Amino acid sequence: MQNLGDFGKKVVKEEISSLRRLYERFDSEEFGKVVDLILHHKGKVVFTGIGKSGYIAQKLSSTFNSTGTRSVYLHPAEALHGDLGIYSNGDPTIVLSRSGSTQELLNLLAVIKQFDSPIIAMVGNLNSPLARQADFVLDASIAKEADPLGFVPTSSTTLALVLGDALACTLMQARGFQREDFLKFHPGGQLGKSLGKCVGDLTCSLKDVACVPPNATLRDIVIAMTIKPLGAAFVMDGNRFVGLVTDGDIRRSLQKYPSVEHILASQIMTQKPISVCSNLNLEEALQIMEDRPRQLSVLPVFNPDKSCLGLFRLHDAYAPLCKKDVRG
């Protein structure tokens, strides 16, 4: 029997191949016309689809809304039972379908013409009734699905998702959509928190950080970090920051030195650790800590006047606890 892990890899390869073919045949001119239509429309965009395509349509509608293009999802069956009231004259409709012949969708096309709605087909069959009736066609065709049976929506939904994301991102670019705009639409969650806060907002103050002098012994450092367990200690020469000792530094010193009785902070500290200013955006600070071969768990934070403010922990970006109870 084929190794199941290898089969999973094969599925990924097949979906990548479908995306590569999409890239190679990408019709920039038709795509640009769709972007221009949506960009200059004063109303909203209506997404519709049924089954798995319907779920992708719902996701894309949400992405449009969060990136500055008003949008709604319309279930094609419910549309014929009163939900057509969401339309304003001229609202474009993006229809997602692999086959392009789903009867519920074709029934919907027949009635939305009264709203002068331009039809944008994101379709897998360019010879289908949907493609023939659409004003614009975005080619989402695939050679085959990636599942073992060859008909479960996998590659087809991936292509539709990517095409929709490309539309959303291109509209963001055209509108000059900025970080501040995204925050306005997405004030909650980790994204909103990252965009709306600075490092200083979540920094553990200097009084809550273990601080030791350069001549502190390893035992002194461990005791200080046990009393104030933030994963690091500042080495201070009076009021001046001169180095950082982390949990990792302590472990490495135990490996390096045969006898640890006389190890001093000045021997194991990092003299010029990576640090940030308190007014740095939280998102940028997370990139500094995470986008590297060895992730940083802590950062010393300094005020604009170069004075030491405290310690920022990666943990606090996701669960800010230090200002409530640094001892847990």
ABEGO torsion letter per residue (X at the ends): XBBAAAAAAAAAAAAAAAAAAAAAABBAAAAAAAAAAAAABABBBBBBEBEAAAAAAAAAAAAAAAAGBBBBBBBAAAAAAGAAAABBBGBBBBBBBAAGABAAAAAAAAAAAAAGBBBBBBBABAABAAAAABABBBBABBABBABAAGABBBAAAAAAAAAAAAAAAAAAAAAGBBAAAAAAABABEAAAAAAABBAAAABBBAAABBBBBAABBAAAAAAAAAABBAGBBBBBBEABBAEBBBAAAAAAAAAABABAAABBAAAABBABBBBBBAABBAAAAAAAAABBABBBABBBBBBAAGBBAEBBBAAAAABBAAAABAAX
